[in-house]
Amino acid sequence: MAGLELLYSCVAGSITCPQDVVVCFVHWEIVKSGYKCIGLGDEPLSGDKKSELLPTGWNGNKELYTLRYKSNDDKSNLLVKAITVDSTLIFNLMDSATEQVSDLTMNVSDYVDADHLQTFESVFKNAEDLAQKVKSQLLPSVPAPRKKDKKSKRETSDDSQPDSDPLRIPTRHPQTSRQPNWPDPMAPFAAGGADLDPFGGRGGGGMIVDPLRAGYPRSGFDPSGGLPGVLPPGAVPPGARFDPFGPVGRHRPGPDPDHMPPPGYDDMFM
């Protein structure tokens, strides 16, 4: 507590109440954690400078103490307020970098001997307990380092095994080394090429929708050969889409179930 003793000796002449002693103690714990005091009040001023000492007028208001701090690496700012409520002192700290807010409430008489305000050796009571509370409840917590090695290893294993995830949505096209024979869109004569080659004979896509040309013929029959007793050969052009309008193949033996009209066919009121 050598640093605290030096600080206390600098401000002992201005200490007039036990609340001043607690604020001085908390200030030194904040300084030890890697911060410097830069001024009073809520808003920064143009003349703010880092210092381990308390600024002039730090205890001018006994009901509300307001101090600002900046980290040694200038990455975060702290706004500390201490509110006096009877014999209790309530500290509130806000970290501007993480927007983390913490608070600490203490009974001043538990940590300060009001009869020895000017004597550093006897003014504090339970100093170690007070320091522990300030560190655990008020000061900003340091985030734990991330385990990047395990995370990167897990990501690598996931990339190497794309099918190991049962919830992964498979791709629409099979993964093959053969690329489709698409024409170069930047070729000077690519525009309108499908009009000049409607059947796709030169390897392009063509402009006629023909499922037979795609290499996946329809099952059943070839309508271009005709339907016995229904359509003569050649009635359906090769490769044209054709939806059968009746049973394909031989005619069903026996009478046609539709050769008789339904009952009351000629009744206009049905």
N, C-alpha and C positions, 0 to 999 in steps of 0.2 A: 504493500500500500504506500510505497514511497512516492509514487506519482500523485496519489490522492492527497497525501500529506502536503506536498508542495502546492497543489491546487488550493487546498483548504486554507493554507497560510496566506494565499494571495487574496482570498475573498472573505476571510474571517472578519475583517472590519465592517463588512456590509451585511453580515448575517445577523438577523434580529429575531428569528423565530425558528422552531424545530422544522417547519416545512422547508426552509431554505437549506437546511442540512441535508434533507432527503433528496432534494433536487440536485444539489451539488454531487451527491453520491451517484445518483442515476446518470448524471452528465458524464462522470468519469468512466462509468461502465460502458457507455456508448462510445466514448473516445477509444477505450481499450479494444473495442470490437471492430475498429477500422474506420471510424468516422471523425470528422472535425466539425466543430461548431462554426456556422457562418453568419449567425445573426439572430435577431429577435423578430417576433411577429409572424403572420401567416404568409406575407408576400416578400419575395426577394428584393434586395436593394442593390443599386449600382456599386456601392462601396463595400459589399460583402467580401470578407476574407476568411480563409480557413484558420482556425486556431484551436488549440487544446484548452484554452482558458475560456471562462464564461464571459460573455460580452458585457459591456457597461450597461447598467440598468436591468440586468437579468431578473432581479427580484423586486422590481418596482411595484408590481401588482401581486399582493400576497394571496389573492383569491384565484388568479389564473396566471400560470407561467407558460410562456410560449417560446420555444427554441427550435431553430432549424439547423440541420446537419447535412453534410455531403460526404459521401464515401471517398476514401483516399484515391480510388481509381476513377472518380467522377461519374460513375455509372448510376448512382441512385441518390435520392434525397430523402431525408427523414423530417417529418414535422412532429414534434413532441409537445404535448400539452399536459399540464398538471393542474388539476382543479382541487381546491380546498373545500371540503365539506365537513364542518365541525373539526373533529380530531382525525379525520381520514383524508388521505391524499389519493386522488384517482389520476393515474397516468394513462394517456392515450397516445399511441404512436401509429403513424401512417407512412408506409414506404411507397414513394411515388413510382418506383420502377415496377414493382409487382402489384401495386394497389392493395397490399396486405395491411390490415388494420389489427392492432393488438392493444390490450389494455392490462393494467395492473392496479389493484386497489390494496392499500395497506393502512394499517393503524400506525400513525407517526410515533406514538409513545412506545411502541414495541421495539423501535430501532434507534431512537434518539433520546439522550438524556438532556432534558431542557435546562438543567442546572449547570451544565458545562458546555455552553454553546461556543465559547472561545477557546476551548482546550481540545485539541484534536485527539489526544491520547484517551480521553474519557467521554467524548461526545457520542460515539457510536455504540450501539448495543446490537448484538446478533448480526454483525456485519457480513459474515459468511452466508448466513441464511438470506439476507437481503440481496446479496450479489447473485445467489442462485436463482432467486425469484425473478430478478431483472433479466437474467440471461434466458431463462426457460419460458417466461410468460410475456415479456415486453419486447425484447430485441428480435429483429427479423430472423427467421429461421433460414439456414443455409440449405438449399435443395440438394438432395442426394445425387451423385453423379449417375448418369445413365449408363446402362450396361450395353455399350454399342457392339461389343464383340459377339455376344449371344444373339443380339438382334440381327446383325448382318449375317451371321451364320444361318439363322433360321430363314432369312430372306433368300439366301443362296440355295438352300435345300429346297425351298418352295419353287424356285425358278427351274432347278434341275429336274424336278418331278412335277410337270404340269398336270398330270392326270391323278395325282395323289389326293386332290381335294374332291370329295364326293359332291360338293355343291357347285363346282366349277361348271359354267355353261360351255359345252363344246362348240367348236366352230362349225359353220354350215358346210364348208367344203373340206374334203379329206386332205390331209397333209401329204402331198406328193411332190416329187422333185420336178415333174413335168409342168411347165407353165402353159396356160392357154394361148392359142395363136391369135392374139388380138392384133389388129392393124395399128401401126404407129399413128397416134392422133396428130402428130406434128408433121406428118408427111404432106407435101404440097398438094397431092391429089387424093388425100384421104376423105375429104368432104364429098359426100354424094357417092361414095364407092359402093354402098349397098344398093343404090338405084341401078348402077351399071352391072352389078352381079347379084341379081335378086335371089338366085338359088345357092349362093355361097360356094360356087365351084372353085374359086381361086383361094379358098382357105379362110375367107372372111365370114362374118356372121350371116350375110344375106339379109333379105327383108321379108321373107315369107316364113310364117310360123308353121313349122313342119316337125312334129314330134318324131316322125320316122327318120328324118335326116340326122337327128341328134344322136343316133346310134342306140336308141332305146325303143325298139319297136313295140307296139301295143300287142298284148296277148290276144289270142282268139283267132281272128281271120284277117285276110287282106281284102278290103272292100273293092279294090280295083279289079279283082277277078270276077266281080258280080255275085249275085245271090241266086241260087237255083230257084226258078219259079217266081222270083220277085224282081230282080234287077239283072239286066243283061251285062255281060262283061264289057268294061269300059265306061259304064254309066257313072262310076265314081272315079275321078281323076286320081292318078297315083300320088300318094302322099297327102291327099286331102283329108280333112277331118270328116268323119262319118259316124253318126249316131244311129244304130239300128232301130228301126221302127217296128220290129217284130222279132219273134224267136229266130235265132241264127241256127242254121243247120236243116236237118230234115223236118218236114211238116209232122205235126203231132197226129198219130193215127186216130181214127174215129171221127165223129161229126164235129163241126166247128161249133164251139159253145156260143158263138155269136150269130148263128145262122137264123135264129128266131127272134123277132122283136119282143120286147118285154110286154107283160100284160097291160092292157089299157093304153097301148102305144098311140092309138088314134083318138084317145079321149082328150079333148082340148082343155078340160078342167083339171087334169092331173098336174 
